[in-house]
Structure formats: C-alpha cells, structure tokens
Amino acid sequence: MQVIMRAYDVKAFQVVGPAWLKDEKYEILANMPSGTTNEIFLLMLRSLLAERWNLKLHHEPGEFPVYELGVGKNGIKMAPSEEPTRGLAARRIPGGVELESKAADMPALAFVLEMWLDKPSPDPLFSAISVLDKTGLTGRYAYKVSFATNLINDKTEFSPPDVRSALADLGLTLQKKKAQFDVLVIDSISKRPTEN
C-alpha cells in the first residue's frame, strides 16, 4: 500500500483495493539515474507497479470529512520567523501533545495535527480523516502550543486544552468540512510481483 500511496501521492483513505494490501510487505531495490526529478521518480514507480504487480486502476472522485485549518476573525497571534532552520517539534505530554515551532509553515502544522489527533472523532457522524491548510498563510512562524490529542477532553487538573482552544490562542481555527479527493480504485493487482 505504501508504494502505491507514494507513486500516486495519495493517502491511505484514497486507495480502494483488496484487504491484503494493508498487510503485505515488499522490499524493492532499484537504482535511479542521478538527477532524477521527483516527477520522473513517481512515473518510474507507477511503471514498476504496472509491470511487476500488474496494477490496473481507475480514478473516481470521493467526498470525505476533513478539518480545515483557517485564520480566526481577529488574525494570527504568532510571530513571523526568519529562523533559517525549518522545523516543528512534537512531544507527548500527559493527556496530549506539545508542539514547538522555531520556523514552521502552515502545511507542516496541518500535517502534524493530522498525525496527532485521535481518530475516529467522538462525533459519530463526523470522523475526519485529514487536516487541510486553508489559512492562505505563506510564511513561517514561531510558536509553542499544547493540546489534548482526543477531541473530547476529559478535564483533569493537568489536562491540556482541547485543540480548538489551543489553536484559537494562535489566532487559528479548526472547522469541520467536506472535501473532494481523487480516489484510486484498484481494478486488479497481483499479490506476488513477476520476476525481473
């Protein structure tokens, strides 16, 4: 599954195929010419999947629940950063996670939020599978924020705030939405690749 996700630049929820895809592991050893661009590399992976695994698929649109990261009505409350080293550090704390950025952009924050928020959502009608950056912010920012990793926070004396409150302190919002994604529907794939 990982190689399909990489080859087509999609997430797991965007791949529909046999159940065994999640469990099978493969070791792929290949050489690429120096100077190979990412676009060429992805085409090479797709070709490998088609030739060795007999992968046949088609694309379909799909609508999925997501969270959109946005800017609050009063604007951001984070300091712009000119720090040369990019990065967003995450560390587990009791009941949640602490994020510290010296110079991270908003796509990095959306990615980390997606990794750390527990799924499924406690709202049975809305189980978000992705966090999309809809802030429109292109810069990098310095900040430190802690939040509970479950979307329902059972408050204790030492509990961090819920994620929406924590993001509001940075001037950001997290809203439930629906979004269209490209879905790869696997028509056929061999469990064992052909030999070289």
C-alpha angles and dihedrals in degrees: 000000000000094000091050090050090049095045093052098030094236137129126246094262089059094062121081114187146109117331092238090069089081094054106037117097125198134184112218119192116187140149124226126201113253112264094034108157123222090250092055091045091055091049089050091052091049090050091049091052092048095046103039103029096029089233115187119176144154134209126244131175116246134186117220137176113256141166117239119212108215143162118268121241092258095051132245124322098199128106117245110241131216091181107141094219114074120209150124117213120203126192131177117246127180106295096357150004137285119217121198123185127187091175117351129149125223097259087059091052092048090050093050092046089053091052097047105040112094117244139244100046116239087241102088091204094052121046104165117209102184142031114219124200106233096155096106087218114140101180134085122251142200118225145133122216138165127200142164113264093218116072091225107059116204095209118230129165091270101035118130117232122270115272096254093054091046092050091046087060086061092047092255134124135209114205134180113244142151121243137187118241134179108250122203110217110196110219095182139350133168118239091215120045121231118253123261 
